[in-house]
């Protein structure tokens, strides 16, 4: 287990998860590659949740994600009262995607 998120990010980079994914309203974006992915094109390889204390807004989860065509990166989701409902639906679809498709 990792001590903190920075530790996890560095370790995942060493494993080839070098791109940064971001949640859009309907797709997962990788701006560095100028690509957008549907949730069913991605697979969560690893995930880690970090909680900095008693404030629910300080909780975040780091996902190591790989696309069908081998692009590896990370996606960070912060939780709290400011969560966007559209983005919450997208992450739910990503979590429900059949991980054994490829």
C-alpha positions as CSV (number, residue, x, y, z in Angstrom):
1,X,0.0,0.0,0.0
2,X,1.1,3.5,-0.7
3,X,1.7,6.2,2.0
4,X,0.0,9.0,-0.1
5,X,-1.2,9.8,-3.5
6,X,2.1,11.2,-4.7
7,X,3.7,7.9,-3.8
8,X,1.1,5.9,-5.8
9,X,1.4,8.2,-8.8
10,X,5.1,7.8,-9.0
11,X,4.9,4.0,-8.7
12,X,2.2,3.9,-11.4
13,X,4.3,6.0,-13.7
14,X,7.1,3.5,-13.3
15,X,4.6,0.8,-14.4
16,X,3.9,2.8,-17.6
17,X,0.8,4.7,-16.5
18,X,2.1,8.0,-17.9
19,X,-0.9,9.7,-19.3
20,X,-3.5,11.8,-17.4
21,X,-7.2,11.0,-17.9
22,X,-9.9,13.4,-17.0
23,X,-13.7,13.0,-16.7
24,X,-15.7,14.9,-19.2
25,X,-19.5,15.0,-19.1
26,X,-20.0,12.0,-21.3
27,X,-16.4,10.6,-22.1
28,X,-13.0,10.2,-20.5
29,X,-10.5,12.6,-22.0
30,X,-6.8,12.4,-22.5
31,X,-5.9,16.0,-23.5
32,X,-2.2,15.2,-24.0
33,X,-3.1,12.7,-26.8
34,X,-6.2,14.8,-27.9
35,X,-8.4,11.6,-27.5
36,X,-11.7,10.8,-25.9
37,X,-12.8,7.4,-24.7
38,X,-16.1,5.8,-24.0
39,X,-16.2,4.1,-20.6
40,X,-16.5,0.7,-22.4
41,X,-13.1,1.3,-24.1
42,X,-11.3,1.5,-20.8
43,X,-10.3,-0.9,-18.0
44,X,-9.4,-0.1,-14.4
45,X,-6.2,-2.0,-13.7
46,X,-5.7,-0.8,-10.1
47,X,-7.3,1.7,-7.7
48,X,-6.4,3.3,-4.4
49,X,-8.5,5.5,-2.1
50,X,-6.9,8.1,0.0
51,X,-8.6,9.9,2.9
52,X,-6.9,12.8,4.6
53,X,-9.1,12.9,7.6
54,X,-12.7,13.4,8.8
55,X,-13.7,15.8,6.0
56,X,-15.5,13.7,3.3
57,X,-14.4,16.3,0.8
58,X,-10.8,15.3,1.3
59,X,-11.3,11.7,0.0
60,X,-10.0,10.9,-3.4
61,X,-9.5,7.7,-5.5
62,X,-6.7,7.2,-8.0
63,X,-7.4,4.8,-10.8
64,X,-4.8,3.2,-13.1
65,X,-6.5,2.8,-16.4
66,X,-5.7,1.1,-19.7
67,X,-7.5,1.6,-23.0
68,X,-8.3,-1.2,-25.4
69,X,-5.4,-0.1,-27.6
70,X,-2.9,-0.1,-24.8
71,X,-2.8,3.6,-23.6
72,X,-2.1,3.6,-19.9
73,X,-2.7,6.5,-17.6
74,X,-4.2,7.6,-14.3
75,X,-7.5,9.2,-13.3
76,X,-8.1,10.9,-10.0
77,X,-11.6,11.4,-8.6
78,X,-12.2,13.6,-5.6
79,X,-15.4,13.1,-3.6
80,X,-17.4,15.6,-1.8
81,X,-20.5,17.7,-1.9
82,X,-19.4,19.3,-5.1
83,X,-19.5,16.2,-7.2
84,X,-21.0,16.7,-10.7
85,X,-23.9,14.3,-11.4
86,X,-22.9,13.7,-15.0
87,X,-19.3,12.9,-14.1
88,X,-20.6,10.6,-11.3
89,X,-22.7,8.7,-14.0
90,X,-19.6,8.4,-16.2
91,X,-17.4,7.0,-13.4
92,X,-20.3,4.5,-12.5
93,X,-20.2,3.3,-16.2
94,X,-16.5,3.0,-16.0
95,X,-16.7,0.9,-12.8
96,X,-19.4,-1.3,-14.3
97,X,-17.5,-2.0,-17.5
98,X,-16.7,-5.7,-17.9
99,X,-13.0,-5.9,-17.0
100,X,-12.5,-9.1,-19.0
101,X,-13.3,-7.8,-22.4
102,X,-9.7,-7.7,-23.6
